[in-house]
Amino acid sequence: MIEYRTALIDDKPLLIKMYLEEIEDNVERAARFADDLIEHTRTILSTDGEQICGTVSWETRGGLEDGIAEIVSLGVSEEYRRQGIATKLVEILTNQAIEYFSEHGHALRVIFLFMERTNETARNFYKGIGFSEGAEIAGFYPDDHAVIWIKHL
Ligand SMILES: CC(C)(COP(=O)(O)OP(=O)(O)OC[C@H]1O[C@@H](n2cnc3c(N)ncnc32)[C@H](O)[C@@H]1OP(=O)(O)O)[C@@H](O)C(=O)NCCC(=O)NCCS
């Protein structure tokens, strides 16, 4: 059964395992990936038993009074795609961010993210859940331009 929860420090070994299996066989970068998701951003996991099958991480941007959250990363393991997992992860993130801003006396106004211009899958995904394509930033990534995607709450 697929479940969803906030990532905790104890999830580091599972995140490292997922990175090594899904992304690349590089232990150093896998450890950095796990550190980033647990220590530097707020991360929500989807799990299937002991296995992590998806992650989304987010951060506030600027002062809380601006009401802006950025989706820093989103990924679902290949064998689990097209089952609604990313949709659910972004829905949970949105509710978590709304609650976070509200607890601090502010309202979440905007969620945005940077995407590689050529990532057609991500484009279809974000368009389908109500995000709009914004400005293009030339040369943002080493091998691609970036596009900002944004959703007003
Ligand atoms: C993009 C990604 C997170 C989507 O995850 P997912 O769990 O498969 O997404 P969902 O099942 O919630 O998809 C919801 C809708 O998005 C669209 N979509 C998702 N993947 C798609 C694809 N490969 N082609 C076309 N549309 C797609 C569809 O409209 C889909 O609805 P449907 O399955 O009923 O047709 C996943 O493909 C992934 O991890 N890709 C690699 C990493 C990445 O690109 N991350 C985003 C960086 S900005």
The ligand as an SDF file (V2000), in Angstrom:
LIG
                    3D

 48 50  0  0  0  0  0  0  0  0999 V2000
    7.0560   14.0850  -13.4160 C   0  0  0  0  0  0  0  0  0  0  0  0
    6.8290   12.9390  -12.4270 C   0  0  0  0  0  0  0  0  0  0  0  0
    7.1730   13.3940  -11.0230 C   0  0  0  0  0  0  0  0  0  0  0  0
    5.3190   12.5550  -12.4870 C   0  0  0  0  0  0  0  0  0  0  0  0
    5.0600   11.5640  -11.4750 O   0  0  0  0  0  0  0  0  0  0  0  0
    3.8080   10.5760  -11.5340 P   0  0  0  0  0  0  0  0  0  0  0  0
    3.5880   10.0180  -10.1730 O   0  0  0  0  0  0  0  0  0  0  0  0
    3.9670    9.6340  -12.6490 O   0  0  0  0  0  0  0  0  0  0  0  0
    2.6310   11.6140  -11.8980 O   0  0  0  0  0  0  0  0  0  0  0  0
    1.0520   11.3440  -11.7740 P   0  0  0  0  0  0  0  0  0  0  0  0
    0.7570    9.8780  -11.8640 O   0  0  0  0  0  0  0  0  0  0  0  0
    0.5340   12.0600  -10.5830 O   0  0  0  0  0  0  0  0  0  0  0  0
    0.5480   12.0470  -13.1230 O   0  0  0  0  0  0  0  0  0  0  0  0
   -0.5280   12.9660  -13.1620 C   0  0  0  0  0  0  0  0  0  0  0  0
   -0.7380   13.4330  -14.5900 C   0  0  0  0  0  0  0  0  0  0  0  0
    0.4390   14.1000  -15.0940 O   0  0  0  0  0  0  0  0  0  0  0  0
    0.5560   13.8330  -16.5080 C   0  0  0  0  0  0  0  0  0  0  0  0
    1.7340   12.9890  -16.7690 N   0  0  0  0  0  0  0  0  0  0  0  0
    2.5240   12.3660  -15.8620 C   0  0  0  0  0  0  0  0  0  0  0  0
    3.5220   11.6970  -16.4940 N   0  0  0  0  0  0  0  0  0  0  0  0
    3.3450   11.8840  -17.8140 C   0  0  0  0  0  0  0  0  0  0  0  0
    4.0380   11.4370  -18.9860 C   0  0  0  0  0  0  0  0  0  0  0  0
    5.1210   10.6230  -18.8970 N   0  0  0  0  0  0  0  0  0  0  0  0
    3.5920   11.8290  -20.2030 N   0  0  0  0  0  0  0  0  0  0  0  0
    2.4920   12.6280  -20.3140 C   0  0  0  0  0  0  0  0  0  0  0  0
    1.7810   13.0850  -19.2330 N   0  0  0  0  0  0  0  0  0  0  0  0
    2.2060   12.7250  -18.0080 C   0  0  0  0  0  0  0  0  0  0  0  0
   -0.6930   13.0660  -16.8980 C   0  0  0  0  0  0  0  0  0  0  0  0
   -1.6940   14.0210  -17.2160 O   0  0  0  0  0  0  0  0  0  0  0  0
   -1.0220   12.3480  -15.5790 C   0  0  0  0  0  0  0  0  0  0  0  0
   -2.3780   11.9310  -15.5000 O   0  0  0  0  0  0  0  0  0  0  0  0
   -2.8280   10.5260  -16.1410 P   0  0  0  0  0  0  0  0  0  0  0  0
   -1.8230    9.4820  -15.7130 O   0  0  0  0  0  0  0  0  0  0  0  0
   -4.1980   10.3130  -15.5720 O   0  0  0  0  0  0  0  0  0  0  0  0
   -2.8170   10.7170  -17.6340 O   0  0  0  0  0  0  0  0  0  0  0  0
    7.6390   11.6690  -12.8140 C   0  0  0  0  0  0  0  0  0  0  0  0
    7.4430   11.3710  -14.1730 O   0  0  0  0  0  0  0  0  0  0  0  0
    9.1440   11.8120  -12.5570 C   0  0  0  0  0  0  0  0  0  0  0  0
    9.6150   11.5320  -11.4500 O   0  0  0  0  0  0  0  0  0  0  0  0
    9.9100   12.2570  -13.5940 N   0  0  0  0  0  0  0  0  0  0  0  0
   11.3720   12.4180  -13.4540 C   0  0  0  0  0  0  0  0  0  0  0  0
   11.7410   13.5630  -12.5250 C   0  0  0  0  0  0  0  0  0  0  0  0
   11.1200   14.8770  -12.9630 C   0  0  0  0  0  0  0  0  0  0  0  0
   11.0410   15.1960  -14.1340 O   0  0  0  0  0  0  0  0  0  0  0  0
   10.6790   15.6640  -11.9540 N   0  0  0  0  0  0  0  0  0  0  0  0
   10.0860   16.9790  -12.1700 C   0  0  0  0  0  0  0  0  0  0  0  0
   11.1800   17.9880  -12.2910 C   0  0  0  0  0  0  0  0  0  0  0  0
   10.5260   19.6120  -12.4660 S   0  0  0  0  0  0  0  0  0  0  0  0
  1  2  1  0
  2  3  1  0
  2  4  1  0
  2 36  1  0
  4  5  1  0
  5  6  1  0
  6  7  2  0
  6  8  1  0
  6  9  1  0
  9 10  1  0
 10 11  2  0
 10 12  1  0
 10 13  1  0
 13 14  1  0
 14 15  1  0
 15 16  1  0
 15 30  1  0
 16 17  1  0
 17 18  1  0
 17 28  1  0
 18 19  1  0
 18 27  1  0
 19 20  2  0
 20 21  1  0
 21 22  1  0
 21 27  2  0
 22 23  1  0
 22 24  2  0
 24 25  1  0
 25 26  2  0
 26 27  1  0
 28 29  1  0
 28 30  1  0
 30 31  1  0
 31 32  1  0
 32 33  2  0
 32 34  1  0
 32 35  1  0
 36 37  1  0
 36 38  1  0
 38 39  2  0
 38 40  1  0
 40 41  1  0
 41 42  1  0
 42 43  1  0
 43 44  2  0
 43 45  1  0
 45 46  1  0
 46 47  1  0
 47 48  1  0
M  END
$$$$
